[in-house]
Amino acid sequence: MGIRQVWACNLMEELRKMDAALHRHKVVSMDSEFPGFLRKTPRRSDELSAFADMKFNVDNMKIIQLGITLSDENGIVAGTWEFNFKFLIETEVFYDPKSIEFLKESGIDFEELRINGIDQLFFSNMFTHVLSRHRDLKWLIFHGLYDLAYMVKLVTKKPLPVSMLDFTEIIATVFGCCVLDVKYMARFYDDLHRGELGLEKLAKILGVKRIGGSHQAGSDSLLTARVFARMKTMYGIEESRFVGFLYGVTTRICEPVRTQVLPTFPRCCEPGILQLCQVLPASRCCQPMIHGVFLYPPIIQHQYRVL
């Protein structure tokens, strides 16, 4: 089972394949690689401080890789995609040099990212269009607060909101409420060390072998998907107990009371975007809706329910 490497040159082709696979494989496992931490949060910090640190880090830095693995409810994997984004160390102001060196040692080629990496704005438009065509997706992460944060930034093209509550509401709006954090789930099983293990060690306990290299987004997303499938088989997990809970976060992801209207896609197809729209059957005037919320235009930020 290979991991599809996605660069600027083959982005459109691979997004078409992903779109086709999503019709039958609606379990989406996600992982990301990013250039470290500008602010490091002490282990026992309160949630308010931890979120402030995350917001500062994500707002000021760019995602490097995004890994996505699609599978069905039986754990059958349709494919894994590793999206490699343009990243120029020479021009980036904010990054952790030690993290960059660590990622280089893990096999990430920053020269290739500089030359052939995917433009993040273009990816955001294309990926949002694909998401808008699919409903009832189940999202898997492993200790994935930062993964979700970078995805929210990618999709909304905006800084993170100011509070954890607003953040979880945007997650629910963009991705839906069905988000499962495998590390959080492991907390409830003694033989999985109550969630105190990393992904690699948890996989070894469960007898799941890694495909690809560690600390690369595609391989990590695939390992997360396979660990989740093995846990379901071994423990007969009732997923509803864990939906919306993130490891280390008290605020649950659930349907927002406030309607989030997010600016992420142009009203009409732009050159380049039209190419994807011609392949993916859609209206000529692209007004994407994710989980019942129109993403254009960005007029209303919050609309409160009248009780």
N, C-alpha and C positions, 0 to 999 in steps of 0.2 A: 504494500500500500504506500504509494508515493505522496509526497507533499508538493503541491503545485506552486512553483515560484512565480509570483506575479510582479511584473515591472510595468513601466509606462507603455512599452511596446505591445504587451499582450493583455492589458487591463480589460479592454472591451470584450475580447473573446472569453476571458475567464469569468467575467461577470455574467455573460450569457449562460455559461455552463452552470454557474451557481444559481442563477434564476431558475433554470430548468430543474435542478436538483431540489430546490426548496418546495416544489409542489408535492413531493412525497417524503422529503426528509426535513422535518420541521423542528428538530432539536439542534440548536445552534450553540456550539461550544466556542468560547472566545478567549483569546489571550493577547497581550500586547507587550512590546518592548519599548522602553522610553529612556531618555538620557539621565537617569538617576534622580536624585533629590537635591533641591537647593536648600530646602528646610527639612531636616530629619526630625521626625516626631518621636519623643521618648516613649518607651514601651507602655507605660501606664498613664499616658496623658488622657485628659477628659475629651469627650467627643467633639466639643466645640473647638478646642485647640487643634485636634487632629484634622478636622475639616478645614480649618483656616490654613493649615500647613499644606494640605492637599490642593486646595484652591490656588494658593500661591505657586506651587510647583507646576500644576497642570496649565494654569493660565500663562505661565512664562516659558514653557518648554513645548516641544513638538514630539509627537509620536514617531517612532522609528519603524516599527513593524506591527502589523495586525495579523493574527492568526485566526482563522475561522474553520471549524470542522462541522460538517452537516451529517446528521445521523437520523434514524427513525426511532420509534418508541421501543424497538427491540434491540437497539444498539448497533444496527447495521450501518456502517459508515459509507456515505456516498462520495466523500472527498474532503480533502484538507487544502486550504488555500493560505499562502503566506504572502501578504501584501507588503511590498518594500517601498517605503516613502522616501522622497528626496530629502536628503539631510546633508547640509554643507557645514562641516565643522569650522571651516575658515570664517564663515559669516555668522554663525550662531553665537549669540551673546550669552545665552544661559544654557549650561549643561554641566554635569559633574564629570570632570576628566577621568576620575577613577572608574566611574560606571562605563564610560566610553571604552576605556582600555579593557574592562571586563567583557564587554560585548564583542570587542575585536577578538579576544582570546576564545570566545564562545563560537566564533565563526562568522560573525556579521561583517560584511565587506563594505566599509564606508566609502571606498572609492567608487564601487559599483552604485551605491546609493546616490552619490553625487552626480554621476553621469546618467544613470538610467532609472532613478527613483521616480515614484508616482507623485504627481502634484496633488497636494492634499485637498485643495479646493475642488479640483475636477473630480477626484475620488468621492468627495462628499456628495456632490450632485448626482453622480452615477449610482452610488451605493444607496442613497436615500430613495432614488427612483425604484431600485430593485426591492427595497424593504416595503415600499408603499403598495406593492403588488401582492404581498403575502400577509395573511392574518394568522393568529393563534400560534405564533412561534414560541418555543421554549428556549430560554437562554441559560447556558451553563457557564459558570466561572469558577475559579479556584482562588479564594482570598482576593477577589477581583474588584475591589473598590476603585483602585486606580485604573484598571482596564475599562470599567464603566465610565469613569470620569473622562478619559481620553476619547472614548466613543461619543459621549455626549458633546464634548467640544467639537469633534469632527462633524457631527450631524447638524448641530445648531449653529456652528461657525461663530460662537460667542463665548466669552468667559463663563466659567461656572457660576451658578447662582450663589447668593450670599449665605445660605443656610442649608443644613442637611435635609430639612423638610422639603425645601424647594428643589433640591437636587434629586431626592427620591421621587418627587412628583414628576419631574421631567423624564426620569428613567421610565416611569410607568407610562407616560405619554408617548415616548418614542419607541420603546421596546415592548411595552405591555407589562403586566404585573407578574407574569410567569418567569421569574428569575430565580435560579437555584445556585447557591454557593456551596460547592462540594466540601470545602473546608468547614463551613458551618455545619453541614450535615454530619461530618465525621465526629463532631463534638459529642454526639449522643451514643457513641459506640466505644465501649471500653477497649476492645482489641484493636481499635484504630487510634488509641492513645488520646481519645477525647479531643481530636482535632489539633493536637499540638505538633503534628508532623507536617513537613513540606510535601509537595506533590510527588517528588521522586521517591521518598521513603514510604509514603502511603501506597504508591503503585507497587513497590516491592512487596509489602505486606499482602497485598491483594493478588500478587502474581501477574501483574500487568507489565509487559515489556514496552519500553519506549521505542518509538520509531523516529529517527532523526536525532538532532543534537539538543541538549538541554539549553535553556535560556535563549531559545529561538521560538518565536511566537507560534509558528505552524505546528511544530512538534509538541509544544506545551498545550495547545488547544486540543490536539488529537489525544494526548495522554489524559487530559481532563475528561474528554468524552468517554474514553475507554474505562477509566476509573469509575466514573458515574455508572456506566452500564454494569460493571462488575459488582458494585455496591448494591444496585437494584436486585441483581440476581442472588447475591449472597444473603441479603438482609430483608428482602421483600419490602422495600421502603415505601411508605405512604407519602407521596410527594407533597400533598397538601399541607403537611405539618411544617414544611420547610420553605414553601414558596414565599419569596419576597424578603427573606431574612439574609443579611450579609454578615460575614464574620467580622466581629468587632464593632458592629453598628447596632444601635438600639432602635432606630427608626425603620419601620418596615416599608417596603415598596408596595404600594397599593393604589387603587384607582384614585386619582386626584379629585379633590372637591373643586379646585380651581382649574379652569380650562387653560392649558398652555397652548399658545399659538406660536409656532417656531418658524423663523425664516430660514429655510434650507434649500429651496429649489425655485427656479424662475418660473413665472407664470406661463411662458411659452418656451418651447424648445430652442436652445441656443445652438449655434454651429458646434458640432461634436456631440452634443446631447441628442440632437436629432437622429444621429446614427444609431444610438441605442434604442430610441423610441421606435424607429422603423423595424428593429428586430423584435422588440418586446411589444406586443399589441397593447396599445394605450391610446388615449385621446391625443389629438394633435396639439391640444392646449394642455400642457402638463400641470395639473394642480394636485400634487400628491397628498394623500391622506394616510396617516399612520395611526392605527387603532382608533379610527373615528375622529381624528383631529386634523383639520386642514393645516398644512405647514406653510401656506402662503395666503394672504400677505401678513407681514409682522405688525399688525395694527394694535392688537390687544395683547398685553402681556399676561394679565390675570383677569378672569371674569368670575366673580363670586356668585355662587348659587344663592337664590333667594329662598329662604326657608319659611 
